[in-house]
């Protein structure tokens, strides 16, 4: 009898054990299923969130992506624009002014867009490692897109109608349309033909920049009849207008780099005047909110291939009078093809580099007509090769015919400028001691006794210093 009871008890215990095991398996399966559902939901949620964020910042939802190295980013640098005159209507009038017109720049934007270029943020090209050195990034872009950085150099406005034919006070900008018909911006964006410009404005640059009553950043001019007009008359405002119709031209709200000088105030404003300072800060905030990044274009818009004492005076003056107003920047766009050294990596032996590093500069953009794209990263700096485009012909040659044709063109322009200084687009008599022409692709002194290559030397690979 005792043995039978023991057998029954063991059987009951076995059944209880199996039930407990089954219950544990059921609970475990439920937990795994719940976790799987949560993961899928999270992926869907954040994927959708990122997709919506992309649409809100100028990018479209894409099914694929492309990768591009930071050393593959094309950087095109433009001067301030001329108020129309290119191929102006039925009379066959051509642009005779030196530079790029508003209509030409809108055509450039349209061609870049058609060629699948997309604006990327300048700061996204590199990152600072935990050990303190800068390294190049790999950019993930929408499928089929090519990375592009745009900068505008030498930004300075007269701010006085009597001097420039522009605004009497750049702090009081008209609230008229940000994209007036006179500029031909809408027509160029749509791929149509721009209207014939008012001949009285040909050769004139925008006199000022401000924010209109709708919060839009605009430029202002005055025509030959004294009428004030506000709208897209310079690089920043033209890019903004183009993005209104083509938001996918910007990746993650990228705009471009604004290299500001200081000889004529800060973008046409006098920061020492309370009212003008307030108006200037409003412009700065609006541009930054749009995604624009500020840089130094040097105080006097001079080549930093100049002797050390001139560079020191200019850099310190820019920091004290311009950098402080812009709330500082660590980007330097070197004008007139000048650099602070040879194409060898910067080092502490270069007194200009030591000076500029001390002033807070980390990123250096220098004209390089010999290579389509170029990037160098160091332990305490980043240097990018850019193309200083001064005419529509230069842009078309670079994009349509390639870097070799472009280098030949800029070398020819440099030779012509050297033989006939009066016809050069850049006045080299700036007191800098440098006799260099912008974007010329020729061997240029760096102030340290060495020369930069003209594109015939072997391309320098992207340097990624491990620290």
SERO-443188 format. One line per 5 residues: number of its first residue (from 1); their letters; for each residue x, y, z of C-alpha. Coordinates in Angstrom, 2 decimals, decimal comma. Layout:
! SERO-443188
NUM = A = X Y Z  ...
//
This chain:
! SERO-443188
1 = XXXXX = 0,00 0,00 0,00  2,81 2,38 0,89  4,51 1,68 -2,40  1,31 2,45 -4,32  0,85 5,76 -2,53
6 = XXXXX = 4,47 6,69 -3,28  3,99 5,87 -6,96  0,85 8,06 -7,13  2,69 10,91 -5,38  5,62 10,71 -7,83
11 = XXXXX = 3,20 10,73 -10,75  1,41 13,83 -9,43  4,72 15,62 -8,87  5,79 14,77 -12,41  2,56 16,20 -13,83
16 = XXXXX = 3,02 19,40 -11,76  6,59 19,72 -13,00  5,50 19,38 -16,62  2,75 21,98 -16,07  5,27 24,42 -14,56
21 = XXXXX = 7,64 23,87 -17,49  4,81 24,45 -19,95  3,76 27,61 -18,13  7,34 28,91 -18,22  7,57 28,23 -21,96
26 = XXXXX = 4,26 30,04 -22,53  5,43 33,04 -20,51  8,80 33,10 -22,27  7,14 32,90 -25,68  4,83 35,76 -24,73
31 = XXXXX = 7,77 37,88 -23,57  9,68 37,24 -26,81  6,61 38,05 -28,89  6,01 41,27 -26,96  9,64 42,30 -27,35
36 = XXXXX = 9,52 41,60 -31,08  6,38 43,72 -31,44  8,02 46,53 -29,47  11,16 46,46 -31,62  9,17 46,51 -34,85
41 = XXXXX = 7,03 49,35 -33,54  10,11 51,33 -32,53  11,73 50,84 -35,90  8,56 51,93 -37,65  8,12 54,89 -35,33
46 = XXXXX = 11,64 56,23 -35,63  11,83 55,42 -39,31  8,68 57,43 -39,89  9,89 60,17 -37,58  13,16 60,45 -39,47
51 = XXXXX = 11,34 60,44 -42,77  9,10 63,29 -41,62  12,11 65,14 -40,25  13,79 64,72 -43,60  10,86 66,25 -45,40
56 = XXXXX = 10,85 69,12 -42,94  14,50 69,89 -43,55  14,57 69,80 -47,30  15,12 66,10 -47,96  12,72 63,63 -49,51
61 = XXXXX = 11,95 60,12 -48,34  14,12 57,73 -50,34  14,17 53,97 -50,71  17,95 53,81 -51,13  21,01 55,76 -50,10
66 = XXXXX = 24,41 56,52 -51,50  27,70 56,99 -49,71  30,26 59,68 -50,52  33,55 60,46 -48,86  34,17 63,95 -47,54
71 = XXXXX = 37,05 64,28 -50,00  34,51 63,87 -52,84  32,56 67,00 -51,90  32,63 69,72 -54,56  33,00 73,22 -53,10
76 = XXXXX = 32,05 76,12 -55,38  32,80 79,62 -54,12  31,03 82,61 -55,69  31,53 86,36 -55,46  28,62 88,63 -54,63
81 = XXXXX = 26,25 88,77 -57,58  25,70 91,53 -60,12  22,12 92,67 -60,65  21,42 91,13 -64,01  22,61 91,89 -67,49
86 = XXXXX = 23,30 88,38 -68,85  21,77 87,72 -72,28  19,31 90,51 -71,65  16,44 90,00 -74,06  15,88 90,48 -77,77
91 = XXXXX = 18,53 93,14 -78,34  21,25 90,57 -77,65  22,80 92,63 -74,85  25,43 90,63 -73,02  26,86 90,97 -69,56
96 = XXXXX = 29,98 93,10 -69,82  30,42 93,58 -66,08  33,06 91,50 -64,31  31,43 88,77 -62,25  28,32 86,57 -62,17
101 = XXXXX = 24,84 88,04 -62,54  21,67 87,07 -60,69  20,26 85,41 -63,82  23,48 83,51 -64,41  23,57 82,29 -60,83
106 = XXXXX = 19,99 81,06 -61,04  20,96 79,18 -64,19  23,90 77,69 -62,27  21,58 76,49 -59,50  19,25 74,95 -62,05
111 = XXXXX = 22,12 73,12 -63,76  23,56 71,84 -60,48  20,12 70,58 -59,50  19,67 68,88 -62,86  23,08 67,22 -62,42
116 = XXXXX = 21,89 65,70 -59,11  24,03 67,79 -56,79  22,67 68,32 -53,28  23,80 70,86 -50,69  25,46 69,34 -47,63
121 = XXXXX = 26,40 70,98 -44,36  30,04 72,08 -44,25  30,51 70,84 -40,69  29,20 67,38 -41,61  32,34 66,64 -43,66
126 = XXXXX = 34,57 65,91 -40,66  34,38 65,07 -36,99  36,67 65,47 -34,01  37,86 62,15 -32,62  38,08 61,34 -28,93
131 = XXXXX = 41,84 61,68 -29,19  41,56 65,21 -30,53  42,29 64,79 -34,25  39,94 65,54 -37,13  38,77 62,72 -39,40
136 = XXXXX = 36,85 62,75 -42,65  33,25 61,53 -42,58  31,45 59,22 -44,96  28,25 60,96 -46,06  25,03 59,01 -46,56
141 = XXXXX = 23,03 60,81 -49,24  19,80 60,12 -51,12  20,39 57,64 -53,92  22,03 59,19 -56,99  22,92 62,50 -55,32
146 = XXXXX = 26,35 64,16 -55,34  27,54 66,32 -52,40  28,02 70,06 -52,85  29,11 72,98 -50,67  28,44 76,55 -51,81
151 = XXXXX = 30,13 79,60 -50,34  29,91 83,30 -51,09  33,11 85,23 -50,43  33,91 88,85 -49,74  30,44 89,62 -48,37
156 = XXXXX = 30,16 93,34 -47,76  27,40 95,80 -48,62  27,68 99,55 -49,12  24,53 100,34 -47,20  24,27 103,80 -48,82
161 = XXXXX = 22,30 104,69 -51,96  24,52 107,64 -52,79  27,60 105,40 -52,93  26,22 102,28 -54,56  22,81 103,00 -56,03
166 = XXXXX = 21,42 100,88 -53,22  19,67 101,26 -49,89  19,78 104,48 -47,89  19,64 102,35 -44,77  20,05 98,62 -45,01
171 = XXXXX = 18,32 98,33 -41,67  15,01 99,35 -43,28  14,28 96,89 -46,04  11,11 97,07 -48,09  8,52 94,39 -47,39
176 = XXXXX = 7,86 93,74 -51,07  8,16 90,28 -52,59  11,33 88,40 -51,72  11,62 87,20 -55,32  10,73 90,12 -57,58
181 = XXXXX = 10,02 89,60 -61,24  12,85 91,91 -62,17  15,46 89,39 -61,07  14,12 86,64 -63,27  14,49 84,24 -60,33
186 = XXXXX = 11,13 82,54 -60,75  11,65 82,13 -64,48  15,12 80,69 -64,02  13,90 78,29 -61,34  11,19 77,07 -63,69
191 = XXXXX = 13,68 76,66 -66,52  12,17 79,54 -68,47  13,65 82,76 -69,83  14,27 85,64 -67,44  12,73 89,01 -68,17
196 = XXXXX = 14,83 91,74 -69,70  16,47 93,58 -66,79  16,28 97,28 -66,12  19,40 98,52 -67,93  19,97 101,08 -65,17
201 = XXXXX = 20,81 98,29 -62,72  23,39 96,47 -64,88  26,73 96,20 -63,12  25,18 97,12 -59,78  25,42 94,82 -56,76
206 = XXXXX = 22,90 94,59 -53,96  23,32 97,49 -51,59  22,16 95,76 -48,44  20,59 92,78 -46,75  17,76 92,69 -44,25
211 = XXXXX = 14,68 90,86 -43,06  11,29 91,91 -44,44  7,97 92,00 -42,60  7,31 88,33 -43,39  10,62 87,24 -41,86
216 = XXXXX = 12,26 86,57 -45,23  15,90 87,55 -45,78  16,08 89,90 -48,78  18,51 92,20 -50,56  17,66 95,74 -51,56
221 = XXXXX = 18,64 97,86 -54,56  17,46 101,07 -56,18  17,02 101,41 -59,91  17,91 104,39 -62,11  14,51 105,97 -61,44
226 = XXXXX = 15,11 105,96 -57,69  12,63 103,17 -56,97  13,64 100,83 -54,16  13,30 97,10 -54,77  13,77 94,18 -52,43
231 = XXXXX = 14,23 90,54 -53,31  16,72 87,85 -54,30  19,77 89,77 -55,55  22,66 87,82 -54,01  23,85 84,26 -53,45
236 = XXXXX = 22,11 83,65 -50,11  18,72 84,98 -51,14  18,85 83,30 -54,56  19,62 79,93 -52,96  16,75 80,41 -50,50
241 = XXXXX = 14,38 81,30 -53,34  15,48 78,28 -55,37  14,90 75,97 -52,41  11,31 77,18 -52,16  10,61 75,37 -55,42
246 = XXXXX = 13,26 72,65 -55,05  13,52 71,68 -51,35  15,33 68,44 -52,21  18,32 70,50 -53,38  19,21 70,76 -49,68
251 = XXXXX = 20,12 67,71 -47,58  19,16 68,07 -43,91  18,56 71,82 -44,21  22,06 72,59 -45,49  22,64 76,01 -47,05
256 = XXXXX = 26,17 77,32 -47,50  29,05 79,36 -46,07  29,01 83,17 -45,91  32,55 84,62 -45,81  32,20 88,12 -44,35
261 = XXXXX = 34,74 90,94 -44,61  34,98 94,01 -42,40  36,20 97,06 -44,32  32,69 98,45 -44,88  31,16 97,47 -41,57
266 = XXXXX = 29,53 94,07 -41,09  27,35 93,26 -44,09  26,69 96,97 -44,55  25,81 97,67 -40,91  27,65 99,71 -38,30
271 = XXXXX = 27,70 97,52 -35,16  28,54 100,55 -32,99  25,13 102,06 -33,79  22,45 100,57 -31,52  19,68 100,51 -34,13
276 = XXXXX = 21,88 99,11 -36,87  23,35 96,54 -34,49  19,85 95,29 -33,64  18,95 95,07 -37,33  22,20 93,24 -38,06
281 = XXXXX = 21,58 90,68 -35,32  18,14 90,04 -36,78  19,75 89,25 -40,16  22,38 87,02 -38,56  19,77 85,05 -36,61
286 = XXXXX = 17,56 84,64 -39,67  20,43 83,34 -41,83  21,65 80,95 -39,14  18,11 79,65 -38,59  17,90 78,88 -42,32
291 = XXXXX = 21,11 76,82 -42,11  23,72 79,33 -43,33  27,16 79,22 -41,68  29,35 82,30 -41,19  33,07 82,41 -41,94
296 = XXXXX = 35,86 84,94 -42,14  36,60 86,31 -45,59  39,49 88,28 -44,01  38,98 91,87 -42,84  40,27 93,58 -45,98
301 = XXXXX = 39,43 90,79 -48,47  43,16 90,23 -48,97  45,32 87,24 -49,83  46,86 85,55 -46,80  49,81 84,73 -49,01
306 = XXXXX = 50,94 88,15 -47,80  53,74 88,66 -45,31  53,12 87,64 -41,72  52,73 91,14 -40,23  49,95 91,99 -42,70
311 = XXXXX = 48,13 88,71 -42,04  48,41 89,24 -38,28  46,97 92,76 -38,40  44,13 91,73 -40,69  43,18 88,57 -38,74
316 = XXXXX = 43,16 90,28 -35,36  41,13 93,18 -36,70  38,59 90,78 -38,20  38,18 88,92 -34,93  37,70 92,06 -32,86
321 = XXXXX = 35,39 93,94 -35,24  33,57 91,19 -37,16  34,01 87,85 -35,41  32,69 89,18 -32,12  29,57 90,49 -33,86
326 = XXXXX = 28,96 87,20 -35,68  29,48 85,40 -32,35  32,73 84,01 -33,75  33,47 81,35 -36,33  36,20 78,78 -36,86
331 = XXXXX = 36,07 78,84 -40,69  38,41 80,90 -42,88  37,69 81,24 -46,62  41,01 82,42 -48,06  40,41 84,88 -50,93
336 = XXXXX = 42,34 85,56 -54,12  43,78 82,06 -54,39  45,95 82,65 -51,35  46,93 80,06 -48,78  48,96 80,26 -45,59
341 = XXXXX = 51,37 77,52 -46,62  52,23 75,03 -49,31  50,05 72,00 -50,06  52,08 70,09 -47,47  50,23 69,61 -44,16
346 = XXXXX = 50,10 72,60 -41,84  52,35 72,46 -38,79  53,41 74,61 -35,85  56,48 75,63 -37,87  54,13 77,79 -39,98
351 = XXXXX = 53,82 81,03 -38,02  50,67 82,05 -39,92  49,00 78,77 -38,99  50,03 79,21 -35,35  48,63 82,75 -35,41
356 = XXXXX = 45,30 81,77 -36,98  44,92 78,71 -34,75  45,34 81,04 -31,81  42,55 83,20 -33,21  40,27 80,14 -33,18
361 = XXXXX = 40,34 79,06 -36,83  40,14 75,33 -37,52  38,77 75,10 -41,10  40,68 76,59 -44,05  39,19 76,83 -47,56
366 = XXXXX = 41,70 77,57 -50,32  41,35 77,80 -54,10  42,59 74,69 -55,93  42,10 74,70 -59,69  44,14 71,51 -60,17
371 = XXXXX = 41,75 69,03 -58,53  37,98 68,68 -58,64  37,71 67,87 -54,93  40,29 67,77 -52,16  40,26 67,50 -48,37
376 = XXXXX = 43,00 67,30 -45,78  42,47 66,56 -42,08  45,02 67,12 -39,36  45,26 66,95 -35,60  44,05 70,54 -35,19
381 = XXXXX = 42,80 71,67 -38,59  40,79 70,78 -41,70  41,64 72,16 -45,14  39,39 71,94 -48,20  40,14 72,77 -51,82
386 = XXXXX = 37,54 75,06 -53,39  36,90 76,61 -56,79  36,70 80,42 -56,89  34,27 80,93 -59,75  34,20 84,48 -61,08
391 = XXXXX = 32,37 84,05 -64,40  29,70 81,86 -65,96  32,36 80,58 -68,38  34,45 79,25 -65,52  31,48 77,36 -64,09
396 = XXXXX = 30,49 75,86 -67,44  34,08 74,84 -68,17  34,47 73,13 -64,80  31,16 71,27 -64,90  30,88 70,48 -68,61
401 = XXXXX = 34,51 70,03 -69,69  36,20 68,91 -66,49  39,05 69,88 -64,26  41,80 69,86 -66,91  39,95 72,35 -69,14
406 = XXXXX = 39,12 74,46 -66,10  42,73 74,54 -64,91  43,82 75,59 -68,39  41,21 78,36 -68,46  42,14 79,79 -65,07
411 = XXXXX = 45,85 79,62 -65,94  45,11 81,56 -69,14  43,11 84,14 -67,20  45,94 84,52 -64,70  48,45 85,08 -67,48
416 = XXXXX = 46,23 87,69 -69,12  45,74 89,43 -65,78  49,50 89,48 -65,17  50,15 90,93 -68,63  47,37 93,50 -68,30
421 = XXXXX = 46,71 94,25 -64,60  44,11 96,91 -65,40  41,81 94,28 -66,91  42,06 91,90 -63,94  38,86 91,30 -62,02
426 = XXXXX = 40,71 91,50 -58,71  42,61 94,56 -57,61  45,90 93,29 -56,25  46,95 96,73 -55,02  45,39 96,21 -51,62
431 = XXXXX = 48,50 96,94 -49,65  48,94 93,27 -48,88  52,19 92,92 -50,72  50,74 90,04 -52,73  50,45 90,13 -56,49
436 = XXXXX = 47,99 87,24 -56,87  44,90 86,90 -59,01  41,83 85,09 -57,74  41,34 81,53 -58,89  44,26 81,60 -61,29
441 = XXXXX = 45,65 78,13 -60,72  49,23 79,39 -61,01  52,09 78,81 -58,60  51,46 81,15 -55,71  53,80 82,20 -52,91
446 = XXXXX = 52,64 81,07 -49,51  54,59 83,58 -47,50  56,94 80,87 -46,33  59,13 80,52 -49,37  57,25 77,63 -50,99
451 = XXXXX = 54,84 77,39 -53,89  51,50 75,70 -54,38  51,04 73,27 -57,26  49,09 74,35 -60,31  47,38 71,02 -60,71
456 = XXXXX = 50,15 69,33 -62,69  51,61 67,68 -59,59  50,29 64,41 -58,26  47,04 64,82 -56,35  47,48 64,81 -52,62
461 = XXXXX = 45,39 62,15 -50,95  43,12 62,91 -48,04  45,29 62,84 -44,93  43,69 61,33 -41,83  46,08 61,72 -38,94
466 = XX = 45,59 59,29 -36,10  46,30 60,88 -32,79
//
